[in-house]
Amino acid sequence: MTDPWAVLAGLVVVAFVFVLAPVAGSVYLRLRAPRWLRCPETHLPAAVAVDAGHAAWTAALSRPLLRIRNCTLWPRRSGCAQRCCELPEISSDTDPSRLERLR
């Protein structure tokens, strides 16, 4: 007879490999690049980098929790509520080199 703990450990490994890892990986790949958002407080465009690692790990267990890693409006507005995480990207003709500095 098989050891029930070995079977349980095998199920956990299978669940991680086929369910949790692909979900976390897709969230990480989708959120790793900086994006242009409009700040809800100042209404100015800002290049925002999301903490993709944190979002990926939280997405594996529930809805991804987004938090800002870096923003072009910081440090002046570093204490903001980070409500821009839930906003859609904007298309702008702003300087792409500002995005490169956030990576």
Backbone as XML, in Angstrom:
<?xml version="1.0"?>
<chain id="A" units="angstrom">
  <residue number="1" name="MET">
    <atom name="N" x="0.843" y="-1.173" z="0.000"/>
    <atom name="CA" x="0.000" y="0.000" z="0.000"/>
    <atom name="C" x="0.894" y="1.244" z="0.000"/>
  </residue>
  <residue number="2" name="THR">
    <atom name="N" x="0.444" y="2.270" z="-0.677"/>
    <atom name="CA" x="1.225" y="3.493" z="-0.800"/>
    <atom name="C" x="1.076" y="4.352" z="0.442"/>
  </residue>
  <residue number="3" name="ASP">
    <atom name="N" x="2.138" y="5.043" z="0.732"/>
    <atom name="CA" x="2.123" y="5.958" z="1.861"/>
    <atom name="C" x="1.214" y="7.148" z="1.525"/>
  </residue>
  <residue number="4" name="PRO">
    <atom name="N" x="0.198" y="7.447" z="2.349"/>
    <atom name="CA" x="-0.725" y="8.543" z="2.016"/>
    <atom name="C" x="-0.041" y="9.912" z="1.995"/>
  </residue>
  <residue number="5" name="TRP">
    <atom name="N" x="1.020" y="10.090" z="2.769"/>
    <atom name="CA" x="1.728" y="11.364" z="2.769"/>
    <atom name="C" x="2.482" y="11.580" z="1.462"/>
  </residue>
  <residue number="6" name="ALA">
    <atom name="N" x="2.996" y="10.508" z="0.886"/>
    <atom name="CA" x="3.684" y="10.611" z="-0.400"/>
    <atom name="C" x="2.685" y="10.973" z="-1.504"/>
  </residue>
  <residue number="7" name="VAL">
    <atom name="N" x="1.498" y="10.392" z="-1.446"/>
    <atom name="CA" x="0.455" y="10.722" z="-2.419"/>
    <atom name="C" x="0.038" y="12.188" z="-2.267"/>
  </residue>
  <residue number="8" name="LEU">
    <atom name="N" x="-0.141" y="12.638" z="-1.051"/>
    <atom name="CA" x="-0.504" y="14.023" z="-0.798"/>
    <atom name="C" x="0.588" y="14.986" z="-1.278"/>
  </residue>
  <residue number="9" name="ALA">
    <atom name="N" x="1.830" y="14.652" z="-1.008"/>
    <atom name="CA" x="2.942" y="15.485" z="-1.471"/>
    <atom name="C" x="2.985" y="15.523" z="-3.002"/>
  </residue>
  <residue number="10" name="GLY">
    <atom name="N" x="2.711" y="14.402" z="-3.642"/>
    <atom name="CA" x="2.671" y="14.358" z="-5.101"/>
    <atom name="C" x="1.569" y="15.229" z="-5.660"/>
  </residue>
  <residue number="11" name="LEU">
    <atom name="N" x="0.404" y="15.227" z="-5.024"/>
    <atom name="CA" x="-0.701" y="16.083" z="-5.465"/>
    <atom name="C" x="-0.366" y="17.557" z="-5.315"/>
  </residue>
  <residue number="12" name="VAL">
    <atom name="N" x="0.326" y="17.905" z="-4.252"/>
    <atom name="CA" x="0.737" y="19.301" z="-4.054"/>
    <atom name="C" x="1.718" y="19.720" z="-5.145"/>
  </residue>
  <residue number="13" name="VAL">
    <atom name="N" x="2.650" y="18.873" z="-5.472"/>
    <atom name="CA" x="3.621" y="19.184" z="-6.518"/>
    <atom name="C" x="2.921" y="19.338" z="-7.869"/>
  </residue>
  <residue number="14" name="VAL">
    <atom name="N" x="2.005" y="18.442" z="-8.180"/>
    <atom name="CA" x="1.267" y="18.516" z="-9.448"/>
    <atom name="C" x="0.437" y="19.796" z="-9.499"/>
  </residue>
  <residue number="15" name="ALA">
    <atom name="N" x="-0.222" y="20.151" z="-8.396"/>
    <atom name="CA" x="-1.018" y="21.377" z="-8.353"/>
    <atom name="C" x="-0.133" y="22.600" z="-8.560"/>
  </residue>
  <residue number="16" name="PHE">
    <atom name="N" x="1.037" y="22.597" z="-7.964"/>
    <atom name="CA" x="1.944" y="23.734" z="-8.126"/>
    <atom name="C" x="2.423" y="23.855" z="-9.565"/>
  </residue>
  <residue number="17" name="VAL">
    <atom name="N" x="2.844" y="22.736" z="-10.138"/>
    <atom name="CA" x="3.426" y="22.764" z="-11.483"/>
    <atom name="C" x="2.388" y="23.094" z="-12.549"/>
  </residue>
  <residue number="18" name="PHE">
    <atom name="N" x="1.189" y="22.558" z="-12.437"/>
    <atom name="CA" x="0.213" y="22.711" z="-13.506"/>
    <atom name="C" x="-0.834" y="23.794" z="-13.269"/>
  </residue>
  <residue number="19" name="VAL">
    <atom name="N" x="-0.919" y="24.335" z="-12.062"/>
    <atom name="CA" x="-1.925" y="25.361" z="-11.793"/>
    <atom name="C" x="-1.278" y="26.651" z="-11.296"/>
  </residue>
  <residue number="20" name="LEU">
    <atom name="N" x="-0.594" y="26.602" z="-10.175"/>
    <atom name="CA" x="-0.080" y="27.822" z="-9.560"/>
    <atom name="C" x="1.055" y="28.468" z="-10.352"/>
  </residue>
  <residue number="21" name="ALA">
    <atom name="N" x="1.994" y="27.691" z="-10.822"/>
    <atom name="CA" x="3.132" y="28.253" z="-11.560"/>
    <atom name="C" x="2.702" y="28.933" z="-12.863"/>
  </residue>
  <residue number="22" name="PRO">
    <atom name="N" x="1.827" y="28.342" z="-13.682"/>
    <atom name="CA" x="1.403" y="29.062" z="-14.897"/>
    <atom name="C" x="0.630" y="30.349" z="-14.599"/>
  </residue>
  <residue number="23" name="VAL">
    <atom name="N" x="-0.197" y="30.333" z="-13.571"/>
    <atom name="CA" x="-0.936" y="31.549" z="-13.217"/>
    <atom name="C" x="0.031" y="32.632" z="-12.773"/>
  </residue>
  <residue number="24" name="ALA">
    <atom name="N" x="0.931" y="32.301" z="-11.876"/>
    <atom name="CA" x="1.900" y="33.285" z="-11.388"/>
    <atom name="C" x="2.813" y="33.763" z="-12.518"/>
  </residue>
  <residue number="25" name="GLY">
    <atom name="N" x="3.223" y="32.855" z="-13.372"/>
    <atom name="CA" x="4.092" y="33.228" z="-14.486"/>
    <atom name="C" x="3.419" y="34.171" z="-15.471"/>
  </residue>
  <residue number="26" name="SER">
    <atom name="N" x="2.167" y="33.920" z="-15.784"/>
    <atom name="CA" x="1.475" y="34.796" z="-16.734"/>
    <atom name="C" x="1.248" y="36.187" z="-16.152"/>
  </residue>
  <residue number="27" name="VAL">
    <atom name="N" x="0.948" y="36.265" z="-14.865"/>
    <atom name="CA" x="0.777" y="37.574" z="-14.230"/>
    <atom name="C" x="2.103" y="38.320" z="-14.208"/>
  </residue>
  <residue number="28" name="TYR">
    <atom name="N" x="3.184" y="37.627" z="-13.890"/>
    <atom name="CA" x="4.498" y="38.265" z="-13.861"/>
    <atom name="C" x="4.877" y="38.812" z="-15.237"/>
  </residue>
  <residue number="29" name="LEU">
    <atom name="N" x="4.688" y="38.003" z="-16.283"/>
    <atom name="CA" x="5.052" y="38.437" z="-17.626"/>
    <atom name="C" x="4.188" y="39.607" z="-18.103"/>
  </residue>
  <residue number="30" name="ARG">
    <atom name="N" x="2.939" y="39.643" z="-17.684"/>
    <atom name="CA" x="2.038" y="40.713" z="-18.098"/>
    <atom name="C" x="2.364" y="42.036" z="-17.397"/>
  </residue>
  <residue number="31" name="LEU">
    <atom name="N" x="2.845" y="41.975" z="-16.154"/>
    <atom name="CA" x="3.031" y="43.189" z="-15.362"/>
    <atom name="C" x="4.479" y="43.643" z="-15.204"/>
  </residue>
  <residue number="32" name="ARG">
    <atom name="N" x="5.429" y="42.962" z="-15.778"/>
    <atom name="CA" x="6.837" y="43.298" z="-15.513"/>
    <atom name="C" x="7.309" y="44.557" z="-16.213"/>
  </residue>
  <residue number="33" name="ALA">
    <atom name="N" x="6.686" y="44.933" z="-17.310"/>
    <atom name="CA" x="7.129" y="46.128" z="-18.049"/>
    <atom name="C" x="6.448" y="47.375" z="-17.499"/>
  </residue>
  <residue number="34" name="PRO">
    <atom name="N" x="7.181" y="48.481" z="-17.412"/>
    <atom name="CA" x="6.550" y="49.742" z="-16.998"/>
    <atom name="C" x="5.492" y="50.163" z="-18.002"/>
  </residue>
  <residue number="35" name="ARG">
    <atom name="N" x="4.517" y="50.903" z="-17.541"/>
    <atom name="CA" x="3.426" y="51.353" z="-18.404"/>
    <atom name="C" x="3.074" y="52.794" z="-18.103"/>
  </residue>
  <residue number="36" name="TRP">
    <atom name="N" x="2.448" y="53.439" z="-19.073"/>
    <atom name="CA" x="2.009" y="54.823" z="-18.910"/>
    <atom name="C" x="0.605" y="54.833" z="-18.364"/>
  </residue>
  <residue number="37" name="LEU">
    <atom name="N" x="0.420" y="55.491" z="-17.243"/>
    <atom name="CA" x="-0.885" y="55.645" z="-16.625"/>
    <atom name="C" x="-1.128" y="57.112" z="-16.326"/>
  </residue>
  <residue number="38" name="ARG">
    <atom name="N" x="-2.388" y="57.460" z="-16.194"/>
    <atom name="CA" x="-2.713" y="58.827" z="-15.798"/>
    <atom name="C" x="-2.939" y="58.816" z="-14.290"/>
  </residue>
  <residue number="39" name="CYS">
    <atom name="N" x="-2.195" y="59.654" z="-13.591"/>
    <atom name="CA" x="-2.307" y="59.732" z="-12.132"/>
    <atom name="C" x="-3.712" y="60.238" z="-11.773"/>
  </residue>
  <residue number="40" name="PRO">
    <atom name="N" x="-4.446" y="59.510" z="-10.931"/>
    <atom name="CA" x="-5.787" y="59.957" z="-10.572"/>
    <atom name="C" x="-5.799" y="61.194" z="-9.677"/>
  </residue>
  <residue number="41" name="GLU">
    <atom name="N" x="-4.682" y="61.521" z="-9.064"/>
    <atom name="CA" x="-4.624" y="62.684" z="-8.181"/>
    <atom name="C" x="-4.186" y="63.949" z="-8.913"/>
  </residue>
  <residue number="42" name="THR">
    <atom name="N" x="-3.169" y="63.837" z="-9.782"/>
    <atom name="CA" x="-2.663" y="65.013" z="-10.487"/>
    <atom name="C" x="-3.164" y="65.099" z="-11.922"/>
  </residue>
  <residue number="43" name="HIS">
    <atom name="N" x="-3.699" y="64.014" z="-12.451"/>
    <atom name="CA" x="-4.180" y="63.905" z="-13.831"/>
    <atom name="C" x="-3.057" y="64.083" z="-14.854"/>
  </residue>
  <residue number="44" name="LEU">
    <atom name="N" x="-1.826" y="63.821" z="-14.431"/>
    <atom name="CA" x="-0.671" y="63.879" z="-15.315"/>
    <atom name="C" x="-0.272" y="62.470" z="-15.729"/>
  </residue>
  <residue number="45" name="PRO">
    <atom name="N" x="0.271" y="62.290" z="-16.939"/>
    <atom name="CA" x="0.768" y="60.967" z="-17.307"/>
    <atom name="C" x="2.016" y="60.627" z="-16.505"/>
  </residue>
  <residue number="46" name="ALA">
    <atom name="N" x="2.120" y="59.366" z="-16.139"/>
    <atom name="CA" x="3.268" y="58.913" z="-15.353"/>
    <atom name="C" x="3.677" y="57.519" z="-15.810"/>
  </residue>
  <residue number="47" name="ALA">
    <atom name="N" x="4.971" y="57.281" z="-15.888"/>
    <atom name="CA" x="5.492" y="55.951" z="-16.170"/>
    <atom name="C" x="5.536" y="55.202" z="-14.842"/>
  </residue>
  <residue number="48" name="VAL">
    <atom name="N" x="4.811" y="54.099" z="-14.773"/>
    <atom name="CA" x="4.639" y="53.364" z="-13.519"/>
    <atom name="C" x="5.161" y="51.945" z="-13.685"/>
  </residue>
  <residue number="49" name="ALA">
    <atom name="N" x="5.975" y="51.498" z="-12.743"/>
    <atom name="CA" x="6.455" y="50.120" z="-12.707"/>
    <atom name="C" x="5.768" y="49.410" z="-11.540"/>
  </residue>
  <residue number="50" name="VAL">
    <atom name="N" x="5.062" y="48.329" z="-11.856"/>
    <atom name="CA" x="4.344" y="47.551" z="-10.850"/>
    <atom name="C" x="5.292" y="46.506" z="-10.277"/>
  </residue>
  <residue number="51" name="ASP">
    <atom name="N" x="5.135" y="46.187" z="-9.017"/>
    <atom name="CA" x="5.909" y="45.120" z="-8.381"/>
    <atom name="C" x="5.359" y="43.784" z="-8.886"/>
  </residue>
  <residue number="52" name="ALA">
    <atom name="N" x="5.913" y="43.293" z="-10.006"/>
    <atom name="CA" x="5.390" y="42.109" z="-10.684"/>
    <atom name="C" x="5.581" y="40.838" z="-9.857"/>
  </residue>
  <residue number="53" name="GLY">
    <atom name="N" x="6.655" y="40.751" z="-9.111"/>
    <atom name="CA" x="6.887" y="39.572" z="-8.281"/>
    <atom name="C" x="5.823" y="39.419" z="-7.197"/>
  </residue>
  <residue number="54" name="HIS">
    <atom name="N" x="5.507" y="40.516" z="-6.534"/>
    <atom name="CA" x="4.472" y="40.487" z="-5.501"/>
    <atom name="C" x="3.119" y="40.152" z="-6.103"/>
  </residue>
  <residue number="55" name="ALA">
    <atom name="N" x="2.818" y="40.739" z="-7.249"/>
    <atom name="CA" x="1.541" y="40.460" z="-7.910"/>
    <atom name="C" x="1.446" y="39.005" z="-8.338"/>
  </residue>
  <residue number="56" name="ALA">
    <atom name="N" x="2.540" y="38.428" z="-8.809"/>
    <atom name="CA" x="2.528" y="37.032" z="-9.253"/>
    <atom name="C" x="2.279" y="36.075" z="-8.091"/>
  </residue>
  <residue number="57" name="TRP">
    <atom name="N" x="2.943" y="36.296" z="-6.964"/>
    <atom name="CA" x="2.742" y="35.392" z="-5.829"/>
    <atom name="C" x="1.343" y="35.522" z="-5.235"/>
  </residue>
  <residue number="58" name="THR">
    <atom name="N" x="0.805" y="36.711" z="-5.203"/>
    <atom name="CA" x="-0.548" y="36.858" z="-4.679"/>
    <atom name="C" x="-1.583" y="36.319" z="-5.662"/>
  </residue>
  <residue number="59" name="ALA">
    <atom name="N" x="-1.285" y="36.354" z="-6.968"/>
    <atom name="CA" x="-2.210" y="35.820" z="-7.969"/>
    <atom name="C" x="-2.295" y="34.300" z="-7.897"/>
  </residue>
  <residue number="60" name="ALA">
    <atom name="N" x="-1.253" y="33.657" z="-7.390"/>
    <atom name="CA" x="-1.273" y="32.199" z="-7.289"/>
    <atom name="C" x="-2.320" y="31.726" z="-6.290"/>
  </residue>
  <residue number="61" name="LEU">
    <atom name="N" x="-2.669" y="32.552" z="-5.318"/>
    <atom name="CA" x="-3.620" y="32.139" z="-4.290"/>
    <atom name="C" x="-4.951" y="32.874" z="-4.352"/>
  </residue>
  <residue number="62" name="SER">
    <atom name="N" x="-4.971" y="34.072" z="-4.943"/>
    <atom name="CA" x="-6.211" y="34.840" z="-5.037"/>
    <atom name="C" x="-6.048" y="35.872" z="-6.151"/>
  </residue>
  <residue number="63" name="ARG">
    <atom name="N" x="-6.797" y="36.938" z="-6.083"/>
    <atom name="CA" x="-6.664" y="38.016" z="-7.048"/>
    <atom name="C" x="-5.331" y="38.728" z="-6.822"/>
  </residue>
  <residue number="64" name="PRO">
    <atom name="N" x="-4.606" y="39.088" z="-7.900"/>
    <atom name="CA" x="-3.300" y="39.726" z="-7.694"/>
    <atom name="C" x="-3.428" y="41.070" z="-6.980"/>
  </residue>
  <residue number="65" name="LEU">
    <atom name="N" x="-2.572" y="41.271" z="-6.002"/>
    <atom name="CA" x="-2.518" y="42.544" z="-5.290"/>
    <atom name="C" x="-1.425" y="43.389" z="-5.932"/>
  </residue>
  <residue number="66" name="LEU">
    <atom name="N" x="-1.831" y="44.502" z="-6.502"/>
    <atom name="CA" x="-0.888" y="45.357" z="-7.209"/>
    <atom name="C" x="-0.370" y="46.455" z="-6.295"/>
  </residue>
  <residue number="67" name="ARG">
    <atom name="N" x="0.927" y="46.681" z="-6.387"/>
    <atom name="CA" x="1.532" y="47.819" z="-5.695"/>
    <atom name="C" x="2.625" y="48.377" z="-6.592"/>
  </residue>
  <residue number="68" name="ILE">
    <atom name="N" x="2.838" y="49.661" z="-6.470"/>
    <atom name="CA" x="3.782" y="50.362" z="-7.330"/>
    <atom name="C" x="5.204" y="50.182" z="-6.806"/>
  </residue>
  <residue number="69" name="ARG">
    <atom name="N" x="6.110" y="49.799" z="-7.704"/>
    <atom name="CA" x="7.520" y="49.684" z="-7.353"/>
    <atom name="C" x="8.240" y="51.005" z="-7.596"/>
  </residue>
  <residue number="70" name="ASN">
    <atom name="N" x="7.845" y="51.703" z="-8.671"/>
    <atom name="CA" x="8.501" y="52.951" z="-9.023"/>
    <atom name="C" x="7.571" y="53.768" z="-9.905"/>
  </residue>
  <residue number="71" name="CYS">
    <atom name="N" x="7.689" y="55.090" z="-9.825"/>
    <atom name="CA" x="6.836" y="55.995" z="-10.593"/>
    <atom name="C" x="7.640" y="57.243" z="-10.926"/>
  </residue>
  <residue number="72" name="THR">
    <atom name="N" x="7.379" y="57.809" z="-12.114"/>
    <atom name="CA" x="8.117" y="59.013" z="-12.507"/>
    <atom name="C" x="7.672" y="60.245" z="-11.729"/>
  </residue>
  <residue number="73" name="LEU">
    <atom name="N" x="6.545" y="60.182" z="-11.039"/>
    <atom name="CA" x="6.095" y="61.309" z="-10.224"/>
    <atom name="C" x="6.673" y="61.264" z="-8.812"/>
  </residue>
  <residue number="74" name="TRP">
    <atom name="N" x="7.380" y="60.189" z="-8.491"/>
    <atom name="CA" x="8.022" y="60.097" z="-7.189"/>
    <atom name="C" x="9.359" y="60.808" z="-7.267"/>
  </residue>
  <residue number="75" name="PRO">
    <atom name="N" x="9.940" y="61.317" z="-6.250"/>
    <atom name="CA" x="9.617" y="61.268" z="-4.832"/>
    <atom name="C" x="8.628" y="62.330" z="-4.384"/>
  </residue>
  <residue number="76" name="ARG">
    <atom name="N" x="8.272" y="63.279" z="-5.256"/>
    <atom name="CA" x="7.338" y="64.318" z="-4.813"/>
    <atom name="C" x="6.018" y="63.736" z="-4.324"/>
  </residue>
  <residue number="77" name="ARG">
    <atom name="N" x="5.522" y="62.691" z="-4.987"/>
    <atom name="CA" x="4.216" y="62.135" z="-4.650"/>
    <atom name="C" x="4.349" y="60.714" z="-4.102"/>
  </residue>
  <residue number="78" name="SER">
    <atom name="N" x="5.418" y="60.415" z="-3.405"/>
    <atom name="CA" x="5.682" y="59.043" z="-2.969"/>
    <atom name="C" x="4.691" y="58.527" z="-1.928"/>
  </residue>
  <residue number="79" name="GLY">
    <atom name="N" x="3.979" y="59.385" z="-1.258"/>
    <atom name="CA" x="3.016" y="58.921" z="-0.269"/>
    <atom name="C" x="1.613" y="58.766" z="-0.821"/>
  </residue>
  <residue number="80" name="CYS">
    <atom name="N" x="1.489" y="58.593" z="-2.131"/>
    <atom name="CA" x="0.166" y="58.542" z="-2.750"/>
    <atom name="C" x="-0.548" y="57.228" z="-2.409"/>
  </residue>
  <residue number="81" name="ALA">
    <atom name="N" x="-1.830" y="57.172" z="-2.729"/>
    <atom name="CA" x="-2.648" y="55.999" z="-2.409"/>
    <atom name="C" x="-2.486" y="54.874" z="-3.424"/>
  </residue>
  <residue number="82" name="GLN">
    <atom name="N" x="-1.754" y="55.087" z="-4.499"/>
    <atom name="CA" x="-1.486" y="54.105" z="-5.550"/>
    <atom name="C" x="-2.769" y="53.578" z="-6.195"/>
  </residue>
  <residue number="83" name="ARG">
    <atom name="N" x="-3.731" y="54.463" z="-6.385"/>
    <atom name="CA" x="-4.970" y="54.073" z="-7.045"/>
    <atom name="C" x="-4.784" y="53.898" z="-8.543"/>
  </residue>
  <residue number="84" name="CYS">
    <atom name="N" x="-3.670" y="54.319" z="-9.079"/>
    <atom name="CA" x="-3.427" y="54.194" z="-10.511"/>
    <atom name="C" x="-3.253" y="52.739" z="-10.937"/>
  </residue>
  <residue number="85" name="CYS">
    <atom name="N" x="-3.026" y="51.836" z="-10.008"/>
    <atom name="CA" x="-2.848" y="50.420" z="-10.330"/>
    <atom name="C" x="-4.063" y="49.839" z="-11.040"/>
  </residue>
  <residue number="86" name="GLU">
    <atom name="N" x="-5.229" y="50.328" z="-10.726"/>
    <atom name="CA" x="-6.452" y="49.779" z="-11.291"/>
    <atom name="C" x="-6.884" y="50.473" z="-12.576"/>
  </residue>
  <residue number="87" name="LEU">
    <atom name="N" x="-6.134" y="51.473" z="-13.027"/>
    <atom name="CA" x="-6.502" y="52.228" z="-14.211"/>
    <atom name="C" x="-5.932" y="51.585" z="-15.468"/>
  </residue>
  <residue number="88" name="PRO">
    <atom name="N" x="-6.586" y="51.780" z="-16.626"/>
    <atom name="CA" x="-6.023" y="51.260" z="-17.883"/>
    <atom name="C" x="-4.840" y="52.102" z="-18.333"/>
  </residue>
  <residue number="89" name="GLU">
    <atom name="N" x="-4.025" y="51.504" z="-19.182"/>
    <atom name="CA" x="-2.882" y="52.235" z="-19.739"/>
    <atom name="C" x="-3.378" y="53.341" z="-20.650"/>
  </residue>
  <residue number="90" name="ILE">
    <atom name="N" x="-2.573" y="54.385" z="-20.796"/>
    <atom name="CA" x="-2.902" y="55.442" z="-21.739"/>
    <atom name="C" x="-1.912" y="55.381" z="-22.883"/>
  </residue>
  <residue number="91" name="SER">
    <atom name="N" x="-2.354" y="55.779" z="-24.040"/>
    <atom name="CA" x="-1.422" y="55.872" z="-25.161"/>
    <atom name="C" x="-0.934" y="57.311" z="-25.209"/>
  </residue>
  <residue number="92" name="SER">
    <atom name="N" x="0.361" y="57.463" z="-25.190"/>
    <atom name="CA" x="0.912" y="58.817" z="-25.180"/>
    <atom name="C" x="2.161" y="58.879" z="-26.033"/>
  </residue>
  <residue number="93" name="ASP">
    <atom name="N" x="2.538" y="60.067" z="-26.354"/>
    <atom name="CA" x="3.748" y="60.297" z="-27.130"/>
    <atom name="C" x="4.857" y="60.822" z="-26.234"/>
  </residue>
  <residue number="94" name="THR">
    <atom name="N" x="4.805" y="60.475" z="-24.973"/>
    <atom name="CA" x="5.816" y="60.978" z="-24.054"/>
    <atom name="C" x="7.135" y="60.254" z="-24.273"/>
  </residue>
  <residue number="95" name="ASP">
    <atom name="N" x="8.136" y="60.746" z="-23.665"/>
    <atom name="CA" x="9.504" y="60.286" z="-23.864"/>
    <atom name="C" x="9.683" y="58.834" z="-23.422"/>
  </residue>
  <residue number="96" name="PRO">
    <atom name="N" x="9.991" y="57.887" z="-24.341"/>
    <atom name="CA" x="10.172" y="56.488" z="-23.953"/>
    <atom name="C" x="11.391" y="56.257" z="-23.076"/>
  </residue>
  <residue number="97" name="SER">
    <atom name="N" x="12.349" y="57.180" z="-23.052"/>
    <atom name="CA" x="13.528" y="56.990" z="-22.199"/>
    <atom name="C" x="13.142" y="57.039" z="-20.721"/>
  </residue>
  <residue number="98" name="ARG">
    <atom name="N" x="12.024" y="57.699" z="-20.395"/>
    <atom name="CA" x="11.565" y="57.718" z="-19.003"/>
    <atom name="C" x="11.131" y="56.324" z="-18.566"/>
  </residue>
  <residue number="99" name="LEU">
    <atom name="N" x="10.589" y="55.530" z="-19.499"/>
    <atom name="CA" x="10.234" y="54.139" z="-19.169"/>
    <atom name="C" x="11.473" y="53.317" z="-18.916"/>
  </residue>
  <residue number="100" name="GLU">
    <atom name="N" x="12.532" y="53.534" z="-19.692"/>
    <atom name="CA" x="13.751" y="52.758" z="-19.541"/>
    <atom name="C" x="14.403" y="52.978" z="-18.184"/>
  </residue>
  <residue number="101" name="ARG">
    <atom name="N" x="14.276" y="54.171" z="-17.615"/>
    <atom name="CA" x="14.877" y="54.447" z="-16.315"/>
    <atom name="C" x="14.184" y="53.695" z="-15.192"/>
  </residue>
  <residue number="102" name="LEU">
    <atom name="N" x="12.939" y="53.243" z="-15.410"/>
    <atom name="CA" x="12.203" y="52.528" z="-14.370"/>
    <atom name="C" x="12.542" y="51.055" z="-14.323"/>
  </residue>
  <residue number="103" name="ARG">
    <atom name="N" x="13.096" y="50.518" z="-15.375"/>
    <atom name="CA" x="13.360" y="49.066" z="-15.420"/>
    <atom name="C" x="14.424" y="48.662" z="-14.462"/>
  </residue>
</chain>
